[in-house]
Amino acid sequence: MTLLGGRSILTAQQVLPPQMKEAPAWVTNAFTVAQAQSEAMYKEVMKTKLLPRSIQRGLQPKTDWTAGFFPGTLWYLYAYTREDTWKTRAENATALMKGEQNNAFDHDIGFKMYSCYGNGYLLTGNKAYRHIIFRSAKTLTSRYSYKTGLIMSWEPDTKRDWLFPVIIDNMINLELLMEAYKISGDTTLRNIAVSHADKTMKYHYRKNMSCPHVVDYEPETGALRKYDWNNGSDDTTNSTWSRGQSWGLYGYTMMYRETGNLRYLQHAEKIADFLLSHPNMPADMIPYWDYSAPHRSKMRDTSAAAIMASALMELSTYSAQGKEYFEAGEKQLKSLSSPTYLAKPGTHKNFILMHATGNFLRSSELDGALSYADYYFMEGLLRYLKLINGKELYKVAEL
């Protein structure tokens, strides 16, 4: 085990060493399916030089916000198998993202570059990846405003009356900044991440711990202008888009790991408690597309479940309520690994999880497949295996 800036990393050779007990059959089966699907998908990726997004939108160029997730999935399969074949595939797919470290079009550079180059660096120590992580983080900071204390997610939009839009998804991008800070010692990166997390915690969440997708700010003063939607329900008073709630849970759990700030842990616990006690959480714990709107449709979103399960695995290692969080995440992972949600090899256009929903109200990527659902499913399973085998996931950074 190596320590990187206070973060405890299990390398590919140390994820499942021989002395560990075997994985449960349902986990082994899930990884077997994932390998079969990903091997077939990899062939298409290398033939087209494009990367998978969903069944509806197919393979996309590296500029798409989802492009880094498939290379990230390959890195997780390397971490699980310890086979050089998967390492080579992950390296080849990651190489397709070359140049995106300079793309400041929107905030999604964190999603794209940390999932592939970040995981590749943590598993191999590749110094070229280290440089790309730092450059990617510096590009992301170009979207930060010292007036608002936030990273602007998208550009202003007169049609939507957005002046400085911030989406809850942006919390995930902060991990890129924190990793680059540890690599470089550049405290500006850390300060920006903390500022964004603090401002989001203050203004993005309602009293009941739900959050809308979009919050728009006054760009000169940083004052909150309005809650809005682009995903989830268009009821901006009550919209509780399920994937957005999972993004927030994941982001604040990660920020506690990286800073040791108890406020982030407490915020993550409150989000988790809100979701786990929500009356509209289905019995199998695979959320509807929006917790507040099952009267419109009970379409599920396995991406929301996969992100939430992965976050709960980590949160369980920090919280006094860890047993409850672990058992909830385990139930989600078991549901995702069941025939109801896990694709059969050779089907589902080579994606791993079924019943993932992109944007319900916009009729986009409905009840199909999403590359990031697969990515966080793999991550959640790896975290689960580390925990049941008595291996530390992360160590809170010493301040």
Stockholm file with secondary structure:
# STOCKHOLM 1.0

chainA/1-399         MTLLGGRSILTAQQVLPPQMKEAPAWVTNAFTVAQAQSEAMYKEVMKTKLLPRSIQRGLQPKTDWTAGFFPGTLWYLYAYTREDTWKTRAENATALMKGEQNNAFDHDIGFKMYSCYGNGYLLTGNKAYRHIIFRSAKTLTSRYSYKTGLIMSWEPDTKRDWLFPVIIDNMINLELLMEAYKISGDTTLRNIAVSHADKTMKYHYRKNMSCPHVVDYEPETGALRKYDWNNGSDDTTNSTWSRGQSWGLYGYTMMYRETGNLRYLQHAEKIADFLLSHPNMPADMIPYWDYSAPHRSKMRDTSAAAIMASALMELSTYSAQGKEYFEAGEKQLKSLSSPTYLAKPGTHKNFILMHATGNFLRSSELDGALSYADYYFMEGLLRYLKLINGKELYKVAEL
#=GR chainA/1-399 SS CEEETTEEECCGGGSSCTTSCCCCHHHHHHHHHHHHHHHHHHHHHHHHTCEEEETTTEEECTTSTTTTHHHHHHHHHHHHHCCHHHHHHHHHHHHTTTTGGGCCSSTTHHHHHIIIIIHHHHHHCCHHHHHHHHHHHHHHHTTEETTTTEECCSCCBTTTTBSSEEEGGGGGGHHHHHHHHHHHCCHHHHHHHHHHHHHHHHHTCCTTSCCCSEEEECTTTCCEEEEECSSSCSCTTTCCBHHHHHHHHHHHHHHHHHHCCHHHHHHHHHHHHHHHTCTTSCTTCCCBSBTTCTTTCCCBCHHHHHHHHHHHHHHTTTCTTHHHHHHHHHHHHHHHTSTTTBCCTTCGGGCSBSCBCSBTTTTBSTTBCBHHHHHHHHHHHHHHHHHHTTCCCCCCCCC
#=GC SS_cons         CEEETTEEECCGGGSSCTTSCCCCHHHHHHHHHHHHHHHHHHHHHHHHTCEEEETTTEEECTTSTTTTHHHHHHHHHHHHHCCHHHHHHHHHHHHTTTTGGGCCSSTTHHHHHIIIIIHHHHHHCCHHHHHHHHHHHHHHHTTEETTTTEECCSCCBTTTTBSSEEEGGGGGGHHHHHHHHHHHCCHHHHHHHHHHHHHHHHHTCCTTSCCCSEEEECTTTCCEEEEECSSSCSCTTTCCBHHHHHHHHHHHHHHHHHHCCHHHHHHHHHHHHHHHTCTTSCTTCCCBSBTTCTTTCCCBCHHHHHHHHHHHHHHTTTCTTHHHHHHHHHHHHHHHTSTTTBCCTTCGGGCSBSCBCSBTTTTBSTTBCBHHHHHHHHHHHHHHHHHHTTCCCCCCCCC
//
